Amino acid sequence: MKEKTVEELKQMMDTGEDFQLIDVREPHEYEICHLNGLLIPMGDIPDNIDKIARDKPVIIHCRSGARSGRVCQFLEENYGFTNLYNLQGGILAWADKIDNTLPKY
């Protein structure tokens, strides 16, 4: 499984790189804090395969990186995705290293 660090994601955002960011947390978690990614809760991924890009990098994140890692593995093994990256440390790492104003939960 390929991964991106929060620093790499920040650089991608800052340079306007074309990528898709998917948040696989639950709606109540998204309400606490988010990175403006497309919210597709982990359990809803199988019903939303058509919303996941295949023609550009897709960075998938959750709170700590565990759920998003499982989603990346699931999509690669079952749907043949080759353009997925798990965000190392999830939104907690983003709050620690990029934006310490984000609430941690």
C-alpha positions in Angstrom: 0.0 0.0 0.0 1.3 3.4 -1.0 1.2 6.2 1.5 1.6 10.0 1.6 2.7 12.1 4.6 0.7 15.1 5.8 3.6 17.3 4.6 3.3 15.8 1.1 -0.5 16.3 1.1 0.0 19.9 2.2 2.4 20.5 -0.7 0.0 19.0 -3.1 -2.7 21.3 -1.9 -0.4 24.4 -2.0 0.7 23.7 -5.5 -2.8 23.0 -6.8 -2.0 19.5 -7.9 -4.9 17.5 -9.3 -5.9 14.8 -6.9 -8.9 13.6 -5.0 -9.1 13.5 -1.2 -11.5 11.1 0.4 -12.4 11.1 4.1 -13.7 7.6 5.3 -14.7 8.7 8.8 -18.3 8.9 10.0 -20.4 12.1 9.5 -20.2 13.0 13.2 -16.4 12.9 13.0 -16.4 15.1 9.8 -18.4 17.7 11.8 -15.7 17.9 14.4 -13.0 18.7 11.9 -12.2 18.0 8.2 -9.8 18.7 5.4 -12.6 19.4 2.8 -12.3 15.9 1.3 -15.2 13.9 -0.1 -16.9 12.2 2.8 -17.6 8.5 2.1 -17.8 6.6 5.4 -15.9 3.4 5.4 -19.0 1.2 5.4 -20.4 3.1 2.4 -17.3 2.6 0.1 -18.7 -0.5 -1.7 -21.8 1.5 -2.8 -19.7 4.5 -3.9 -17.0 3.0 -6.1 -18.1 5.2 -9.0 -17.2 8.3 -7.0 -13.5 7.3 -6.6 -11.3 8.7 -9.4 -9.1 6.3 -11.3 -7.4 8.9 -13.5 -5.5 10.9 -10.8 -4.0 10.3 -7.4 -6.6 9.5 -4.6 -5.5 10.2 -1.0 -7.7 8.4 1.5 -7.7 9.5 5.2 -9.4 8.8 8.5 -8.6 9.8 12.0 -5.3 7.9 12.5 -4.7 6.1 9.2 -6.0 2.6 10.2 -9.4 2.7 8.6 -8.1 4.4 5.5 -5.4 1.8 5.2 -8.0 -0.9 5.2 -10.1 0.9 2.6 -7.0 1.3 0.3 -6.3 -2.4 0.6 -9.9 -3.3 0.0 -10.2 -1.2 -3.1 -6.8 -2.4 -4.5 -7.7 -6.1 -3.9 -11.3 -6.0 -5.0 -11.5 -3.3 -7.6 -8.0 -3.1 -9.0 -7.3 0.5 -8.0 -3.6 1.4 -8.5 -3.7 5.2 -7.8 -4.6 5.1 -4.0 -2.5 6.6 -1.2 -3.2 6.2 2.5 -2.6 9.4 4.6 0.0 8.4 7.2 -1.3 9.3 10.7 -4.6 10.6 9.4 -6.2 13.8 10.5 -4.4 13.5 13.9 -1.1 13.9 12.1 -2.4 16.9 10.1 -3.5 18.5 13.4 -0.1 17.8 15.0 2.2 18.8 12.1 0.2 21.2 9.8 -2.7 22.9 11.5 -2.7 22.8 15.3 -6.0 24.7 15.4 -7.9 21.6 14.3 -9.7 19.9 17.2 -8.3 16.5 18.1 -10.7 13.8 19.3 
